[in-house]
């Protein structure tokens, strides 16, 4: 299970890294920095945190395999949800109602927080040979 989630998370991190770099290049070239908070979260949460979790699963074995899968899905949903929620809340390119944008932002951020809490628990549930 760890190997599967390791590569999934590293691939997701690579996509976030590319999108964050492209967005940063566009902001730099245009001089328009309205996406700076989204750009920062793409790189810090999407690239850095997701990549670190992917590497963790490459190195360590976890006792509770279902928890690895649950954590992986909260990472995917939370990191994408937070980034999209920030886009909707701050820029609102599709003119969604304020309630929809706020709910998207809050749900994405909350799921991401759950993934951080799960990760803390996972670090205490390593197989004996890994601890």
C-alpha positions as a printed NumPy array, in Angstrom:
array([[  0.   ,   0.   ,   0.   ],
       [  2.826,   2.411,   0.841],
       [  4.454,   1.952,  -2.576],
       [  1.19 ,   2.712,  -4.368],
       [  0.574,   5.859,  -2.359],
       [  4.201,   6.911,  -2.569],
       [  4.119,   7.172,  -6.35 ],
       [  0.608,   8.667,  -6.398],
       [  1.614,  11.431,  -4.012],
       [  4.904,  12.119,  -5.762],
       [  3.076,  12.408,  -9.095],
       [  0.496,  14.743,  -7.566],
       [  3.308,  16.807,  -6.064],
       [  4.987,  17.035,  -9.476],
       [  1.745,  18.344, -11.006],
       [  1.395,  20.909,  -8.204],
       [  5.04 ,  21.904,  -8.66 ],
       [  4.58 ,  22.474, -12.383],
       [  1.324,  24.409, -11.946],
       [  2.846,  26.514,  -9.165],
       [  5.939,  27.301, -11.241],
       [  3.863,  28.196, -14.309],
       [  1.601,  30.415, -12.205],
       [  4.637,  32.081, -10.614],
       [  6.236,  32.668, -14.011],
       [  3.014,  34.172, -15.324],
       [  2.694,  36.489, -12.329],
       [  6.3  ,  37.568, -12.668],
       [  5.987,  38.234, -16.388],
       [  2.702,  40.094, -16.145],
       [  3.438,  41.975, -12.927],
       [ -0.013,  40.918, -11.667],
       [  0.279,  39.194,  -8.302],
       [ -3.381,  38.511,  -7.522],
       [ -2.684,  34.751,  -7.456],
       [  0.228,  34.952,  -4.973],
       [ -1.595,  33.209,  -2.102],
       [ -2.745,  30.419,  -4.429],
       [  0.759,  30.159,  -5.909],
       [  2.285,  29.901,  -2.421],
       [ -0.145,  27.188,  -1.31 ],
       [  0.372,  25.218,  -4.523],
       [  4.081,  25.082,  -3.813],
       [  4.084,  24.712,  -0.025],
       [  1.136,  22.341,   0.376],
       [  0.906,  20.848,  -3.097],
       [  4.557,  20.43 ,  -3.907],
       [  6.438,  20.35 ,  -0.629],
       [  4.054,  18.605,   1.795],
       [  2.626,  16.116,  -0.701],
       [  6.135,  15.264,  -1.938],
       [  7.355,  14.746,   1.641],
       [  4.452,  12.387,   2.351],
       [  5.228,  10.486,  -0.845],
       [  8.858,  10.072,   0.218],
       [  7.787,   8.981,   3.707],
       [  5.733,   6.15 ,   2.224],
       [  8.673,   5.132,   0.036],
       [ 10.922,   4.775,   3.1  ],
       [  8.643,   3.496,   5.886],
       [  6.153,   0.649,   6.357],
       [  3.001,   1.376,   8.349],
       [  1.188,  -1.211,  10.488],
       [ -2.325,  -0.094,   9.513],
       [ -2.504,  -0.251,   5.717],
       [ -6.058,   1.116,   5.527],
       [ -4.89 ,   4.221,   7.366],
       [ -2.293,   4.789,   4.643],
       [ -5.03 ,   4.721,   2.009],
       [ -7.325,   6.967,   4.049],
       [ -4.479,   9.42 ,   4.573],
       [ -3.655,   9.356,   0.868],
       [ -7.216,  10.239,  -0.105],
       [ -7.39 ,  13.064,   2.444],
       [ -4.14 ,  14.436,   1.014],
       [ -5.469,  14.345,  -2.551],
       [ -8.885,  15.786,  -1.709],
       [ -7.546,  18.307,   0.795],
       [ -4.65 ,  19.685,  -1.247],
       [ -6.722,  20.023,  -4.424],
       [ -9.763,  21.213,  -2.47 ],
       [ -7.826,  23.9  ,  -0.594],
       [ -6.167,  25.202,  -3.756],
       [ -9.382,  25.246,  -5.786],
       [-11.25 ,  26.687,  -2.805],
       [ -8.712,  29.502,  -2.522],
       [ -9.084,  30.216,  -6.232],
       [-12.878,  30.32 ,  -5.952],
       [-12.84 ,  32.374,  -2.759],
       [-10.186,  34.929,  -3.753],
       [-10.664,  35.252,  -7.514],
       [-14.048,  33.567,  -8.215],
       [-13.447,  33.102, -11.959],
       [-16.83 ,  31.392, -12.474],
       [-18.919,  33.881, -10.442],
       [-20.112,  31.272,  -7.945],
       [-22.137,  32.497,  -4.979],
       [-20.145,  33.529,  -1.935],
       [-21.599,  30.596,   0.022],
       [-20.31 ,  28.05 ,  -2.539],
       [-16.837,  29.603,  -2.658],
       [-16.579,  29.758,   1.128],
       [-17.776,  26.164,   1.584],
       [-15.287,  24.909,  -1.024],
       [-12.457,  26.767,   0.709],
       [-13.428,  25.571,   4.209],
       [-14.021,  21.931,   3.226],
       [-10.74 ,  21.713,   1.298],
       [ -8.794,  23.241,   4.182],
       [-10.508,  21.048,   6.766],
       [ -9.812,  17.839,   4.841],
       [ -6.183,  18.931,   4.507],
       [ -5.993,  19.5  ,   8.279],
       [ -7.346,  15.983,   8.783],
       [ -4.533,  14.665,   6.576],
       [ -1.935,  16.393,   8.763],
       [ -3.48 ,  14.88 ,  11.928],
       [ -3.603,  11.441,  10.301],
       [  0.035,  11.761,   9.327],
       [  1.014,  12.456,  12.922],
       [ -0.8  ,   9.277,  13.974],
       [  0.814,   7.294,  11.156],
       [  4.296,   8.254,  12.327],
       [  3.552,   6.404,  15.587],
       [  2.25 ,   3.302,  13.779],
       [  5.377,   2.163,  11.976],
       [  6.354,  -1.485,  11.808],
       [  8.937,  -2.423,  14.451],
       [ 11.792,  -2.799,  11.967],
       [ 11.115,   0.736,  10.702],
       [ 10.768,   2.589,  14.002]])
